[in-house]
Amino acid sequence: MRNWTVGSGCCVALAWVLAGACSSNPEKHELTAASSSSTGGADGVAPSSSATDGVGGGFSPVGSSGSGGGVVPCDKPAPSEDFDQDGYTGAAGDCNDCDPNVNPGAIEAPTKNGAMAFDENCNGQTDEVSDLVACDDDLAVDEADAMVAAKAVGICKVSTGVKDWGLVSAKWVLPDGAPPPSDVTESANFHLGHGVLPQFGKVVKVREGKRMLALSSGTGREPGTPGYKSVSGFSKGYSSGQPTGFPKESPACPGDITGEPHDGAALELELRVPTNAHGLAFDFDFFTYEWPNFVCSSYNDFFVALLEPFPAKQLDGNISFDQMGNPISVNNAFLGVCGCPGNPPSPCQAGGKSFTCALGNSELLGTGFGFDSGSFSNDHGSTSWLSSQAPVTASGKTDSVIKLRWGVYDSGDGVLDSTTLVDKFRWIVEPGVAVVTEPPPK
């Protein structure tokens, strides 16, 4: 248990935010994972600003090196031949064995206006985005089945086995991947930590479809709805181990040591990767009651997004962090939704840091994290919507299954809570994907 006091005008918004993302982000096709009405079709396609004329929705045809370093043209491969080395022969349904991005295991890619459309998944249709069918319209707030809850982020297609991309498995876990607590009371508290929401508060809306996933060290609920507990003091009574690579201290707070994880909740997914996918992306919005009173302290609540296999050159799988290398916590530099007396134009002060609150405080209204919640009579904070992306290895001759775990937990104790919204999962089908977190395009 800890004690705290709130000084006059102690509210927040980061002035130490750096503009931009951790690295440059090339143009890319992004595909949502919602399901279309046609089997193997464009299972949720988000429009893209980039495509070039060529084979396979803008991708270049494959060739093999010949004598003198030339390219042997692809000229009517035999039905039993896998010329493009994508794991499919013509006899197995590959409608263009000259392009590894075109086969029955691919996801349909959108086409730039004026460019030629291609049938990437060989189902006889092109750009099935018009056939998009939402899959999260009627999900219950307290949905217990993790496979069903995955629909809230736009993951609708379930893999039927090898060579069929989509969701392989889903389960509720603790942030370190361990099973939920077995004690009856602790188990009930754990399952209050995840919810499927149509909105969050008065301002924050879903990014796509009709629902989004909420993960919380408190309750994944809106104030005033069944099961909600105040984010100012719901301790659920259990702890867990650290996720792989954690504790990961914030460069912005040298010398501060993160406490033991408490009250965590996480969703872990296994996904079979489409044969033409080079990356994945999703949107999230992190809210924390620890801010402003416990900036740069051991009470450093976290949101983690953990990918396996680890991205190249990373020692762990965390793919969500700010430009300074801070993991997503009370100390991250994206935390700019907040406010305090005199702001604007004056910045707010917290933890020895200056916060501009550049995004204002309206997104906190009705969430339990704003001044209207009645606790402390001041704002707490959030990041607003951010988008993380990371590279993946496409399925082909080698089946590629990845593991993705989203989790939230308190640090040091379970007293003050944090909540993260997750929505709009999509595949990226252009190469050159880097690990990046940045605000999504307006």
Buried (B, 14 or more C-beta within 10 A) or exposed (E): EEEEEEEEEBBBBBBBBEEEBBEEBEEBBBBBBBBBEBEBBBBBBBEBEEBEEBBBBBBEBBBEEEEEEEEEEBEEBEEEEBBBEBBBBBEBBBBBBBBBBBBBBBBBBBBBEEBEBBBBBBBEBBBBBEBBEBBBEEBEBBBEEBBBBBBBBBBBBBBEEEBBBBBBBBBBBBBBBEEBBEEEEBBEBBBBBBBBBBBBBBBBEBBBBBBBBBBBBBBBBBBEEEBBBBBBEBBBBBBBBBBBBBBBBBBBBEEBEBBBBBBBBBBBBBBBBBBBBBBBBBBBBBBBBBBBBBBBBBBBBBBBBBBBEBBEEBEBBBBBBBBBEBBBBBBBBBBBBBBBEEBEEEBBBBBEBBBBBBBBBEBBBBBBBBBBBEBBEBBBBBBBBBBBBBBBEBBBEEEBBBBBBBBBBBBBBBBBBBBBBBBBBBBBBBBEBBBBBBBEEE
